[in-house]
Amino acid sequence: KVEVRIRKFNNLPATSEYKDEKYRAALTESLMSPNEDEVDDANKKTGHFISRAATYWSTLMSQFLEAVDNAEDPSPPATGKYTVRVKGEARDLPLVAAKKIENCARWWMVSSAWLALPDNKKFDAPSYILDNGRAWGDAKDPEEILAGQK
């Protein structure tokens, strides 16, 4: 899923507001929601996946991923066949604590309303969410901030 999204991101039209390297941080496995097999009324797999947004995603994160998902894949599978993804209801997924900077969420990706909920305040920590970085107008990139704390 992440490899396809990276290819599609790279193939966004030059005129797309999301064709900017500052969005690339969202394209990491730790921030992708899992796909689920779709089943019919008889509980048989349909051959489609249900793709669900995480409830912690900000509106901007959702819009960015939708734009990427709607972009053309410049290197489709050799079989020419994708597994169809059906958009499902958002799913309450926790943010994942990350050991590597590139796997952490950034503030622009996380809904402030979601983070304000009592059960979610624990995610307001650098192991879950980092500053956006210079490309977003911050004084420093997350790497610089964390290097200064060592």
KEPASE-70576 format. One record per atom (N, C-alpha, C): x, y, z. Coordinates in pm, whole numbers, plus 32768, in hexadecimal, padded with zeros to 4 digits. Last residue first. Layout:
XYZ;...
END
This chain:
87AE861488ED;880985A58916;887D85D88965;872086E4888F;86F586AE8910;875186408943;877C871A8793;879B877A87FC;8776874A8886;8705864F8704;8797864E8712;87C286AC8782;85FB86A58707;8620862D8751;86B686238765;861287888660;85DE879486E8;860B871C873D;866D871B8571;86BE877E85B8;8694878B864A;859986748529;861F863B853F;8677869A858E;84C4872984FF;84C286CE8572;854B86938590;8549886E84A6;851387EC8480;8518879084FA;84EA89B38527;854789448515;84FD88C984E3;841B8A6A8516;84A48A9D851D;850B8A2F8501;83188A1F8425;83558A1284AA;83E68A4384A4;82B28A1E8326;82C08A9F836A;82F88A9783F7;82B8893582A4;8234896082D3;823B89E48320;83BF890A827A;836A89168203;82DD89468226;842288E28382;84378961833C;83D9897582C4;832C88228441;83AC883E8401;83AD88C083B3;826487BD84F0;825A87AD845F;82DE87C38416;82BB87008615;82A0877E85CF;82A687668539;822B85B7864B;829A86168645;826E86978601;819384C0870E;817F853386B4;81F6859286BF;820183E687A4;818D83D5874D;8182844386E3;82D284378837;82DC83AF8801;8269839087A2;828585388894;82DE852B881F;82F0849D87EA;8123854088DA;81AD852A8906;82048514888B;8002850C88F5;8040859088E7;80CE858A8920;7F8D84228939;7FD4842488BA;801884AA889F;7EFB844F8A1B;7F7A84088A2B;7FCE840989AB;7E0984B089C5;7E6E851189F1;7EF884D08A01;7D4083FE8991;7DA78410892B;7E1684708953;7C7D83FB8A52;7CC7837E8A3A;7D3C838F89DA;7C1285098A3A;7C5F84DB8AAF;7CB2845D8A97;7C4D85B38905;7BFC85538950;7C4F851A89C4;7D0486448874;7CCC868388EC;7C758623893F;7D3585B08792;7D9D85B587F7;7D6A85EF887B;7C4D85E98700;7C69855F872B;7CCC8560879E;7C7886FA86D2;7C0186D0871C;7C1386418751;7D5C86F78636;7D65873286BC;7CEC870B8711;7DC985EC8577;7D55863F8598;7D6386758626;7F0385E784DB;7EAF85BA854A;7E41861F8568;7FAB8650841E;7F6885D383FF;7EFD85AB8463;803087288483;7FCE8741841A;7F7A86C583FA;80E886B38539;807186F8856B;8007870C84FF;8145856B84C6;816185FA84D7;80DF863D84FF;81A484238538;8143848184FF;8176850E8515;82D1836D84F3;827A83BA854D;8218841084FD;838982FB844E;830E82B08467;82AB82F884C2;846C83968448;841D838D83CD;839A834183DF;84DC836A8546;849A83E98527;843F83DC84AF;84AA823385E6;84EB8280857D;849982FC855C;83FC81D0869E;848781E286C9;84D582378664;82AF822E86E8;831782108685;83A1822B86BE;817181C28741;81EE81FC876F;825C81D18710;805981FE867B;80BF819D86A0;813B81E886CE;7F12826286D5;7F938284869A;7FF8821F86CC;7E02817686B6;7E5F81C98704;7ED681F486AF;7CD181978606;7D5481588610;7DAF81B18664;7B9A817885B8;7BE481AF862A;7C668160863B;7B5281B78465;7B6A815584CF;7BBF8195853C;7A5382238384;7AD0823983CC;7ADA81D68441;79B9813F829C;79B181A18308;7A3A81AE834C;7A5A8109815C;7A0780E581CD;7A0281568233;7A7D80EA8005;7A8A81448076;7A27811D80E3;7B177FD77F7B;7A9780177F93;7AA7806E8010;7BFB7F807E87;7BEA7FAF7F10;7B687FFC7F19;7C527E6A7DC6;7BFA7EDE7DD5;7BEE7F007E69;7D907E1A7D78;7D227DF27DCD;7CD07E6F7DE6;7DE17E467C1D;7DEB7E6F7CA9;7D7C7E2A7CF7;7E7A7DC47B08;7E067DB97B5F;7E297DE37BEE;7F4E7DA87A69;7EEE7E0F7A43;7E757E127A9E;801A7D087AA2;7F9D7CC37A7D;7F357D277A4D;80D37DBF7AF4;80E87D7D7A72;80697D367A43;803F7EE37B8A;806C7E577B91;80757E197B05;80AF80267B07;804B7FC97B3B;80807F3A7B3E;815281227B20;818580997B11;812180367B4A;80CC820D7B4D;811F82057AD4;815681787ABA;7F84822C7BA9;7FFE81E37BCC;805281D57B4D;7EDF83627BC9;7EFF82ED7B77;7F8182AF7BA5;7E3183BF7CF7;7E9583D57C8F;7EAE83537C42;7D94837F7DCD;7D5083997D4D;7DB183B17CD9;7E48836D7E9D;7E0282F47E72;7DBE83067DEB;7E8C847E7EB2;7EF1841B7E89;7EAC839D7E54;7D9984E67F0B;7DD585187E8E;7E3C84B47E59;7D81845A7FFB;7D1C84487F93;7D5384757F0C;7E5A84BE8089;7E5984318063;7DF184157FF8;7E0485CF80A3;7E8185AC8061;7E7F851B8030;7D1885B18137;7D1385EB80B0;7D9185C98061;7D7E85458226;7D1C84FA81D7;7D17852C8148;7E23861A8276;7E5E8595825E;7DFF85438206;7D6186E38299;7DCB86F38236;7E0B866D8213;7CCD867D836E;7C8C869182EC;7CF5869B827F;7D99858A841B;7D6286108408;7D1B86168381;7D63844E84AB;7D90849D8439;7D4B85258437;7CF383B78572;7D51841F859B;7D7F84778526;7C5D82F684F5;7C158367852F;7C7483D5855E;7CD7829083B8;7CE6828C844A;7CA083078484;7C0D820F82B2;7C5F827B82E9;7C6B82658380;7C1480D38218;7BD9812C827C;7C3D819682A8;7BB88001811A;7C1F80608144;7BDF80C681A1;7B7D7EBC80DE;7B3F7F348116;7BB17F8A814B;7BBD7E117FAB;7BE97E3C8030;7B947EB2805B;7B237CFF7EFB;7B407D8E7F0F;7B767DA47F9C;7AD17C017EF9;7B487C1E7EA9;7B6D7CB27EAE;7A087BC07FA1;79E17BF27F1D;7A587C067EC1;79DE7AA88076;7A347B158047;7A0D7B3D7FB9;78A37A6E8110;790B7A4280B3;795B7ABB8085;77C07A9D81A7;78427A9B81EB;78B27A608195;76E47AD1811C;76F87A44813E;777F7A2E8183;77007BDB80E1;769B7BB58145;76A97B238171;786A7BF280B7;77DF7C09808F;77807BDA80FE;798A7CA5812A;793A7C2A8121;78AB7C4E80FC;7ACD7D2180EE;7A3E7D3A80EA;79F67CB380DF;7BE47D2181C2;7B9B7CDB8157;7B077D018160;7C7F7E588205;7C347DE58235;7BF27DA381BD;7DB57EFF822F;7D437EDA81DB;7D007E618219;7E207FE6832E;7E1F7F6182EF;7DA57F4E8296;7E9D812D82E6;7E3980D88327;7E3B805082E2;7FE481AA8313;7F7E817582BA;7F1B8122830A;80B681F283B0;8045824E83AC;7FD4821F834F;817B81358390;814481468416;80CA81A3841A;81CD81528283;817880E182AB;813580F78332;81B3829B8200;820082368249;819F81CC827D;817883AC819A;817E832F814D;81DC82CB818E;818F8498821B;811684498236;811B83C081F4;826E851481B5;827984D4823A;8200847E825B;8220859B80CE;8259851480C2;826284CC8149;81D586A180E2;816F863C80FB;81A785AD8100;82AE87358095;8287873D8121;821D86D58145;82C987227F82;831386C37FD6;82E986C78069;81A587367EC8;820687807F19;8246871D7F79;80A087237E4B;811E86FF7E0A;818D87527E4C;7FB487827EA9;7FF7871C7EFA;807A86EB7EBD;7F4988257DEE;7F7988657E69;7FC688037EC0;7FA687DE7CA1;7F6587B07D1C;7FA087F87D95;803788197BC1;7FD9887F7BF1;7F9388597C74;80BC87347B80;810B87A57BB4;80B288127BF0;800686127BE9;801E867F7B89;806A86F17BCB;80B685007C7F;804F85697C89;806D85D57C21;817984427C84;813684567C05;80C584BE7C0C;81C884287D87;822C84587D27;81EF847B7CA0;80DA83B67DE3;8104843A7E12;816784777DAF;80EB82BB7D67;808083177D41;80A083A67D6C;81C7824F7DEF;81C9825E7D5D;816182C47D2F;815D82557EF4;81D682A37ED3;81E082B87E3C;808681A57EDC;806D82327EFB;80E782897EDD;810F80B77EAC;80B580EC7E45;809D81817E5E;8191809C7FA2;81E080A87F27;818C80E37EB6;80BD807F8055;811080F7805E;8162810A7FDF;80537F888000;800080008000;8057807E8000;
END
